[in-house]
Each structure stands twice: as C-alpha cells, then as structure tokens.
Amino acid sequence: MIEDINLKNAEVSAILTMVFDEVQRIYGLKKGSREYELDRLKDTLMTSFFMMSERVEDINEIASLIMKKEKPKEAGSE
C-alpha cells in the first residue's frame, strides 16, 4: 500500500511539473499570443486540478486502509 501512495504522489508531482512548465512557457511568449495561451492554460489547469484531486482522494483512501490495519495492532499492544 505504501507503494500505491508513492505512485499517486509521483503522479501528482508530474502533473504539477507539467503545469509549472506550461506557465513558464507562456510567460516566455510575446504579449500578443499570451491571451490565447492563458485561456488555453485555464482549461488545462481545470483538468490538471481535477486529476490531482482524484489522486489525493486515492491517497487518502489508501492511508485510511493503512490506519484501519494499524489500529488493532495498537489496541493489542496496550
């Protein structure tokens, strides 16, 4: 399960890197083409944030399962 969390975290990091790279590319453009690219970025960001939200939900679900497995161990050690 830890591997699943690491995988989901890597996916979120990759999405963030993609978004930051795109923002840097847009700021490198001439003023005239920036407006179109910023509108396109808005659409990309919506999709990216939705994807990240799904990954974070997956991480929370996995973490919850781990906590449920660990809880009986803690109760037994007291």
C-alpha positions as CSV (number, residue, x, y, z in Angstrom):
1,M,0.0,0.0,0.0
2,I,2.9,2.4,0.6
3,E,4.0,1.8,-3.0
4,D,0.5,2.9,-4.1
5,I,0.8,6.1,-2.1
6,N,4.3,6.7,-3.6
7,L,2.9,6.1,-7.1
8,K,0.0,8.6,-6.5
9,N,2.3,11.2,-5.1
10,A,4.6,10.8,-8.1
11,E,1.6,11.3,-10.4
12,V,0.6,14.5,-8.6
13,S,4.2,15.8,-8.8
14,A,4.3,15.1,-12.5
15,I,1.0,17.0,-13.0
16,L,2.4,19.9,-11.0
17,T,5.6,19.9,-13.0
18,M,3.6,19.9,-16.3
19,V,1.5,22.9,-15.1
20,F,4.6,24.9,-14.0
21,D,6.4,24.2,-17.2
22,E,3.4,25.4,-19.2
23,V,3.1,28.6,-17.1
24,Q,6.8,29.3,-17.7
25,R,6.5,28.7,-21.4
26,I,3.5,31.2,-21.6
27,Y,5.4,33.9,-19.8
28,G,8.2,33.5,-22.4
29,L,5.8,34.3,-25.3
30,K,5.3,37.7,-26.8
31,K,2.4,39.7,-25.5
32,G,0.0,39.2,-28.4
33,S,-0.2,35.4,-28.2
34,R,-0.3,35.3,-24.4
35,E,-4.0,35.9,-24.1
36,Y,-4.9,32.9,-26.2
37,E,-2.4,30.7,-24.4
38,L,-3.7,31.9,-21.0
39,D,-7.2,30.9,-21.9
40,R,-5.9,27.5,-23.0
41,L,-4.0,27.2,-19.7
42,K,-7.2,27.9,-17.8
43,D,-8.7,24.8,-19.4
44,T,-5.6,22.8,-18.8
45,L,-5.5,23.8,-15.2
46,M,-9.1,22.8,-14.6
47,T,-8.3,19.3,-15.9
48,S,-5.0,19.1,-14.0
49,F,-6.5,20.1,-10.7
50,F,-9.3,17.6,-11.2
51,M,-6.7,14.9,-11.8
52,M,-4.7,15.9,-8.8
53,S,-7.9,15.9,-6.7
54,E,-8.6,12.3,-7.7
55,R,-5.1,11.2,-6.9
56,V,-5.3,12.9,-3.4
57,E,-8.6,11.1,-2.8
58,D,-6.9,7.8,-3.7
59,I,-4.0,8.6,-1.3
60,N,-6.5,9.4,1.5
61,E,-8.3,6.1,0.9
62,I,-5.1,4.1,1.0
63,A,-4.0,5.9,4.1
64,S,-7.3,5.2,5.7
65,L,-6.9,1.5,5.0
66,I,-3.4,1.5,6.5
67,M,-4.7,3.2,9.6
68,K,-7.5,0.7,10.0
69,K,-5.0,-2.2,9.7
70,E,-2.7,-0.5,12.3
71,K,-5.4,0.3,14.8
72,P,-6.0,-3.2,16.0
73,K,-2.2,-3.6,16.4
74,E,-2.0,-0.5,18.6
75,A,-5.0,-1.7,20.8
76,G,-3.4,-5.1,21.3
77,S,-0.1,-3.6,22.4
78,E,-1.6,-1.7,25.4
